[in-house]
């Protein structure tokens, strides 16, 4: 299992729901966690199943140093307030990046908060959860969930008329296309 990078067509699929939790899925999740933990330069925060060639609605995110596993996630109640409404100064906004788009960065204006329903494994069983996330954690969730629908963060930047940057030895350089 390895991280797929653009323009790999698999990154554009709409993933299928997970039907059951079994040893195979448990092993795939374990491998995804290892890959995510070993991702450096940049350090990975999240990883969707589609990024490693798995057609499953599943992603993993590290929040406060702890892994969270999201299976068959459904986002609801996006706030009307966007990140740019809360972080009004550009210097206070962070640039998103992606392990599948190495050295590409840009600000995505996403809803400031969301609620999400998902399943997570607990003692070999899938347990339903409902949580609210705000600010950067909300952005992480939305970013990874987008992967499950074949959407990349750069798609949002282009729709929003934002700027995409490429990391070079001289810093970040604006680019017109990927």
Order of alpha helices (4+ residues) and beta strands (2+ residues): alpha-beta-beta-beta-alpha-beta-beta-beta-beta-alpha-alpha-beta-beta
